[in-house]
Amino acid sequence: MGYFLKYPEYKMLDLYYIFLKNINDEIKESKKKIYKQVVFLNMCINSFSCEKFLNIIFNSLNKEYCENDKRFILNTLNILTNILFVIFIQFFIMLY
């Protein structure tokens, strides 16, 4: 995951999405949530603070693709940001 944040590529967005989705599912299903939440929180902070990662997301939205590809990219990026934001916020709510 650190490699993706340092050297992001458009082709790797699917891997990042799968990784986040699996961690999110584990957090929801697990009774001991503390272990995975720290990892996920760290990844959320690193993702939102990494300029290269944010640029690859922005640039992937601006590239010229066929309509079907563009729709898939938008859906994937929408889900990525939703997962990151929602879990990030839920983590801080649970701290209080």
Steps between C-alpha positions, in 0.01 A plus 500: 500500500788733571630440148166603352498825696859583401471391135130506410383389159159499344521122450538445875178672609314170484749339739466789740122473481505124570739549793282770657182304444645188664623695803163673526320164490732358766439797726124461469503122556766484768411519867851619587515811286792677662778313316384577148376851571845631578629364170203642313524838672869523415422420137222762492730769636780403262261494204354843567837655572682350200507748215599238241204280590254790488643610165454153347136501609446848358684422176310176448176698505632743240632247247311434180345153514204343332172556683481154660854521630438847637190384686694209654782732608257744658322222688826354627636837612170591662502177700867551593443845640181395677674209670792719603285784633235292675739268682730789586209690658360189672837436660509844662138476611575169674795658684264728691 
